[in-house]
Every structure is written in structure tokens, then in C-alpha cells.
Amino acid sequence: MEYEVFAEREKAGWADSDIVEGYIRGFGPVVDSACDAHISALHDRTKVLDLCCGQGTLTGRLAARGHYAEGLDFSPDMLNRARSAAPGVVFTRGDAQNLPYDDNSFDAVVCNFGMMHIPDQPKALGEAARVLKPGGMFSMTSWVGPEASDAFRLIFANARANMPEGISPPSQPDLFVYGRPADSAGLLRTGGLAVLRHEILQLAWDLESAEELFDIFLNGTVGARITLMSLDADGRSKAAEAVRKAVENDFRTEKGYRVPAPVAHILASPI
């Protein structure tokens, strides 16, 4: 597998209850704010699969609106939280690259910030297309890259600036490919999906302190944490301080700090 190390680290990371808790606390508010984009794309009483459902926030909201919703994720800790958050909803532990559903099973598949965690994304996209009924809807969200996202620019630019010579994080899929319309359309097409709409949602982190942004990326996800943990202690301290200063100087509001983190929302259907 091209991203074997990435796959192993993702699996281990999302089995860590501290990372799961850090993600829900740190990334959760931004991730959850994108749920409305998925919900508004669906028709009434749709049979929908929430792919990489995480803690089940979107799955529960879909069910509450009258959809028949199921959730799938590979993290046992996330699934335990999902079952508590949305009792009565069916949640399955499974692999997005090999879905345990028949062809043409769902009217819609939604994936809220999950695709970037999958090693073989063309295969996962192909699986999403396979389980969709003809004319079905695929709705996904993913991060926009540092060229347009202040949050990711601050984290990754300062990580690169302080990376020890000769050290680099393990190879992983392009985290920001879905933020680029042409590239994302090409990748989805390899999975048998034609893009109907690509839009940018202007989301942001609302923070109480300038230190929070770095801590969120260090403690609340796997891929960025691997990059930040590739720094030595001194480099990590310097990167954290540079991010803190930038947030304090450039993103202060009356209530704290607001750091833009635009998000790509993509709608597609099977070819």
C-alpha cells in the first residue's frame, strides 16, 4: 500500500481516547458547523449513509430530521460516542474502502471531513458511488489549503520553518486536494462520481486564547500531530510561539480570537 505507514498511524491515532477527545473539543465546533451544508443538500426522508461518521453529530441530526440514517466509522471510540449521541441509529464499525453494503443501497452518502483520513481515497470514492442508487447524492466536506486558509497556513508554515534538517513526516494523501476544484473533480471522477457543485464555506475557529490553535492541531487530530511531533522539543516550542503571536496580532476580536478556516463542500452523483 502506498500509504501504509499513514494508514497504520491513522488507525492507532483514532483508537487513542485522548486524541478523540481532543478532536471533539478542538475540531468539533468547526466540523459541526458544516453539517447544515449536508442537510440542506438532501431531500426529505432520504436513506443516507454517514461515511466516516465520527462522533455521530451529523448522523443524529439527519435522523432527527426524518431521514433514515446509518453511520460507519473505523474508530471504536468514536462509535461509542456516536451511539450515545444518537441512540436508536445504526452505527457500524467498518472500512470506507470496503463498505459492507449492497450496490444501490442509499439515496445519499455524506462524508463530513472524513475522506482525508482514508489511505486509498479513489477506492473509497468508488465504494460511495457503488452503494448509491442511480441519481443519488454524494455530499462531502474537506479543508482548503494554506494558500487560502489562515489556520492551516499558520500551522504548516511554522512547522516547516522549524523542521530539523533531514527529517520529514511520513508520506500521506494530499490533505487539501478537495479544496482545488479541478483536482477534486478529477479525483472524484476516478471513483465514478461527477461533481455537480464545488463551493467554499467560510468557517473559522473561535478561540478564547491565542495558544489554542496550535494545541488543537497538536492534540486533536492525527496527520497534523504527526507533522508537529516530527519537530524536536525546541522546534515545537518555537512553532507554537510563532502561531500564538500571529493569532494574537492578527485575529483578535471583542470576544477572543477568530481564525478563518475555509472549507470545500462538494456535491456529486454517480456517473
Buried (B, 14 or more C-beta within 10 A) or exposed (E): EEBEBBBEBBBEBBBBBEBBBBBBEBBBBBBBBBBEBBBEBBEEEBBBBBBBBBBBBBBBBBBEEEBBBBBBBBBEBBBBBBBEBBEEBEBBEBBBBEBEBEEEBBBBBBBBBBBBBBBBBBBBBBBBBBBBBEEBBBBBBBBBBBEBBBBBBBBBBBBEEBBEEEEEBBEBBEBBBBBBBEEBBEBBBEBBBEBEEBEEBEBBBBBEEBBBBBBBBBBBBBBBBBBBEBBEEEBBEBBBBBBBEBBEEEBEEEEBBBBBBBBBBBBBBBE
